[in-house]
Amino acid sequence: MTVPARTASEETSASEENPPPPREAQREIPRETRREARQEAQQETRQEPPREPQTRESRGADARALTQVLFKKFATLEPGTPEHARVRAALIEANLPLVRYAAARFRSRNEPMEDVVQVGTIGLINAIDRFDPDRGVQFPTFAMPTVVGEIKRYFRDNVRTVHVPRRLHELWVQVNGATEDLTVLHGRSPTTAEIAERLRIGEDEVLACIEAGRSYHATSLEAAQEGDGLPGLLDRIGYEDPALAGVEHRDLVRHLLVQLPEREQRILLLRYYSNLTQSQISAELGVSQMHVSRLLSRSFARLRSANRIDA
């Protein structure tokens, strides 16, 4: 069924029945509302001009300015409050580029950069907690030694002391994870065969990974040994005993003494075996100390000459 088109007279009568609102009714809309509506319409149609990219210097300046503002706020807050925690987190976030810059210096160590950044962040947090803005030092200057020191401590205490190939290092991480999973599953330490079966590798590769893992930690000579109840390695390693060296020297001197006259033999025995001084020897033999000194010098000269001939 088609609807007949309206005639011009019908449209005129309809417009007369529903006339548009008079100007007085339009003026009843508040001027502020109309202005806000126009502004919203303009914002929807307006295109913002492209922003110029920030340079590294400008980003650094912004981070420093933000850090100064945050530290002023941080100093007025009570530790342990939610606001204190929020400002502290904002300080950490604002200064993470500092940690990444410090971590990049250790890129050649072949350690995952994410791990190094995490360690450096610990140093950053320590620096934030200790920083005093009233000392007149810029925070990056104060924090950098702490961040770098924390990273160096990590490499000193945790990083392997023997170079391990990268593939073996990655496989070692998988072996560690499989060992933990199988320990939880079976309630005991897994065997080499179980680890190899889980990772679908050979047992020899598992053993190589375990051996490589031992290179990650250096054993302290002062650390106590586990299980045997004995002191550390440093206390169990032999030390130099001067008496042993003396035995060797005495045997050598005894071999050479027979080549000296009896009086000089006696003087040397009193001096180096009985540990008497020259004055005590002079009293023992009834001669002057000067004479004892000359006899000792002559004895040494004879011994050196005899030693050269024997050599």
C-alpha positions in Angstrom: 0.0 0.0 0.0 1.5 3.4 -1.0 1.2 6.5 1.1 0.0 9.5 -1.0 2.3 12.4 -1.1 1.4 15.5 0.9 0.4 18.5 -1.0 1.9 21.9 -0.6 -1.2 23.1 1.2 -1.0 20.2 3.7 2.6 21.0 4.5 1.8 24.7 5.0 -1.0 23.8 7.4 1.3 21.4 9.3 3.9 24.1 9.7 1.3 26.4 11.0 0.1 23.8 13.5 3.8 23.2 14.8 5.5 26.6 14.5 9.3 26.9 15.5 10.0 28.2 19.0 10.0 32.0 19.2 13.3 33.9 19.8 12.2 34.6 23.4 12.2 30.8 24.1 15.7 30.5 22.6 17.0 33.2 24.8 15.8 31.2 27.9 18.8 28.8 27.3 21.7 30.1 29.5 24.5 31.8 27.7 27.1 29.7 29.6 25.5 26.5 28.3 25.5 27.8 24.7 29.2 28.8 25.1 30.2 25.4 26.5 28.3 23.6 23.7 30.1 25.7 21.1 33.5 25.0 22.7 32.8 21.2 22.8 31.8 21.3 19.1 34.9 23.2 18.2 37.1 20.7 20.1 35.5 17.8 18.3 36.2 19.3 14.9 39.5 21.0 15.6 42.7 19.0 14.8 45.6 19.5 17.2 48.9 20.4 15.5 51.6 17.7 15.6 53.9 18.0 18.6 57.6 18.2 18.2 59.5 15.1 19.6 61.3 15.7 22.8 65.1 15.5 22.8 67.0 13.5 25.4 68.1 16.8 27.0 64.6 18.0 27.3 63.4 14.7 28.8 66.2 14.8 31.3 65.4 18.3 32.3 61.7 17.4 32.7 62.7 14.4 34.9 65.0 16.5 37.1 62.3 19.2 37.5 59.7 16.5 38.4 62.1 14.9 40.8 62.7 18.1 42.6 58.9 18.7 43.0 58.3 15.1 44.2 61.1 15.3 46.8 59.7 18.5 48.3 56.4 16.7 48.6 58.1 13.5 49.8 59.9 15.3 52.7 56.6 16.5 54.2 54.9 13.0 54.2 54.8 10.5 57.0 56.6 7.2 56.2 54.2 4.3 55.9 51.2 6.4 54.7 49.6 5.7 51.3 50.5 9.1 50.0 54.1 8.6 51.0 54.1 5.3 49.1 52.6 6.9 46.0 55.1 9.7 45.9 57.9 7.2 46.4 56.7 5.1 43.5 56.5 8.2 41.4 60.1 9.1 42.2 61.2 5.6 41.2 59.3 5.8 38.0 60.7 9.2 37.1 64.3 8.1 37.7 64.2 4.7 36.0 66.1 6.1 32.9 69.0 6.8 35.3 69.0 3.1 36.2 68.9 2.0 32.6 71.8 4.3 31.8 73.9 2.8 34.6 72.9 -0.8 33.6 74.0 -0.1 29.9 77.5 0.2 31.1 77.5 -3.5 32.0 76.1 -4.7 28.7 79.3 -6.6 27.9 78.8 -8.9 30.9 76.4 -11.1 28.9 73.8 -10.9 31.7 70.1 -10.3 31.0 69.6 -6.6 30.9 66.3 -6.9 32.8 68.1 -8.5 35.7 70.7 -5.8 35.8 68.0 -3.1 35.7 66.1 -4.8 38.6 69.3 -4.8 40.7 70.0 -1.2 39.8 66.4 -0.3 40.8 67.2 -1.6 44.3 70.1 0.9 44.5 67.8 3.6 43.2 65.3 2.9 46.0 68.0 3.0 48.6 69.2 6.3 47.2 65.7 7.8 47.3 65.2 6.8 51.0 68.6 8.4 51.9 68.5 11.5 49.8 68.4 14.9 51.5 67.3 17.7 49.2 68.6 20.4 51.6 72.2 19.4 51.0 72.2 21.1 47.6 73.2 18.1 45.6 71.3 17.0 42.5 69.6 13.6 43.0 71.2 12.0 39.9 74.7 12.9 41.2 73.8 11.4 44.6 72.1 8.3 43.3 74.5 7.1 40.5 77.2 5.8 42.8 74.6 3.8 44.8 73.0 2.4 41.7 76.4 1.4 40.1 77.6 0.0 43.5 74.5 -2.2 43.8 75.1 -3.6 40.2 78.7 -4.2 40.9 77.9 -6.1 44.1 75.4 -8.2 42.1 78.1 -9.2 39.6 80.6 -9.9 42.4 78.3 -12.1 44.5 76.1 -13.8 41.9 77.7 -13.9 38.5 79.7 -16.9 37.3 83.4 -16.7 37.7 84.1 -19.0 34.7 82.8 -18.2 31.3 79.9 -20.5 30.2 78.7 -20.6 26.6 75.4 -18.8 26.1 73.5 -21.9 24.9 74.7 -23.8 28.0 73.7 -20.9 30.2 70.1 -20.8 28.7 69.8 -24.6 29.1 71.0 -24.3 32.7 68.1 -22.0 33.5 65.7 -24.7 32.1 67.4 -27.4 34.1 67.0 -25.4 37.2 63.3 -24.8 36.5 62.7 -28.5 35.7 64.5 -29.5 38.9 62.2 -27.4 41.0 59.1 -28.6 39.3 60.0 -32.3 39.6 61.0 -31.8 43.2 57.5 -30.4 44.0 55.9 -33.2 41.9 57.8 -36.2 43.5 58.6 -34.8 46.9 62.3 -35.5 46.3 65.3 -34.4 44.2 64.9 -35.6 40.7 67.4 -37.9 39.0 69.4 -36.8 36.0 67.4 -39.1 33.8 64.1 -37.6 35.0 65.4 -34.1 34.2 66.6 -35.2 30.8 63.3 -36.8 30.0 61.3 -33.7 31.0 63.4 -31.4 28.8 63.9 -34.0 26.0 67.7 -33.6 26.1 70.5 -36.0 26.8 71.7 -36.8 30.3 75.2 -35.7 29.4 73.7 -32.2 28.6 72.0 -32.1 32.0 75.3 -33.0 33.7 77.1 -30.3 31.7 74.5 -27.8 32.8 74.9 -28.8 36.5 78.7 -28.5 36.2 78.3 -25.1 34.5 76.0 -23.9 37.3 78.7 -24.4 39.8 80.7 -21.7 38.1 78.2 -19.1 39.1 79.3 -18.9 42.7 82.7 -18.5 44.2 83.3 -20.3 47.4 84.6 -18.2 50.3 87.7 -19.4 51.9 86.3 -18.3 55.2 82.9 -20.0 54.8 82.3 -23.1 57.0 82.1 -26.3 55.2 78.6 -27.9 55.1 78.0 -31.2 56.8 81.5 -31.9 58.1 81.4 -29.4 61.0 84.9 -28.3 60.2 86.1 -24.6 59.9 86.5 -22.9 56.6 89.0 -23.7 53.9 91.3 -20.8 55.0 91.7 -22.5 58.4 92.3 -25.9 56.8 94.9 -24.7 54.3 98.5 -25.1 55.5 100.4 -22.0 56.3 104.1 -21.2 56.0 106.0 -22.5 59.0 109.3 -20.6 59.6 110.6 -23.6 61.6 110.5 -25.8 58.5 112.6 -23.3 56.6 115.0 -23.2 59.5 115.4 -27.0 59.3 116.5 -26.8 55.7 118.9 -24.0 56.5 120.4 -25.9 59.5 121.0 -29.0 57.4 122.8 -26.9 54.8 124.9 -25.1 57.4 125.7 -28.3 59.2 127.1 -29.7 55.9 129.3 -26.6 55.4 130.4 -26.2 59.0 132.7 -29.2 58.8 134.8 -27.1 56.3 135.5 -24.4 59.0 138.0 -24.4 61.8 136.7 -25.7 65.2 136.6 -22.2 66.8 134.6 -20.7 63.9 132.3 -23.7 64.0 131.6 -23.0 67.7 131.0 -19.3 67.1 128.4 -20.1 64.4 126.7 -22.7 66.5 126.4 -20.3 69.5 125.1 -17.5 67.2 122.6 -19.3 65.1 121.7 -22.5 67.0 121.8 -21.2 70.6 120.7 -17.7 69.5 123.3 -15.9 71.5 124.2 -12.3 70.8 127.8 -11.3 69.9 128.3 -9.8 73.3 127.2 -13.1 74.9 129.5 -15.1 72.6 132.4 -12.8 73.5 131.7 -13.4 77.2 131.5 -17.2 76.6 134.8 -17.4 74.7 136.6 -14.7 76.6 137.3 -12.5 73.6 136.2 -9.1 72.5 132.9 -8.5 70.7 134.9 -6.9 67.8 136.9 -10.1 67.4 133.7 -12.2 67.4 132.3 -10.0 64.6 135.4 -10.4 62.5 135.3 -14.2 63.0 131.7 -14.3 61.9 132.4 -12.3 58.8 135.4 -14.5 57.9 133.3 -17.6 58.5 130.6 -16.4 56.2 133.1 -15.5 53.5 134.5 -19.1 53.6 131.0 -20.6 53.5 130.1 -18.5 50.5 133.3 -19.5 48.7 132.8 -23.2 49.5 129.2 -23.0 48.3 130.2 -21.5 45.0 132.8 -24.2 44.5 130.3 -27.0 45.3 127.8 -25.4 42.8 
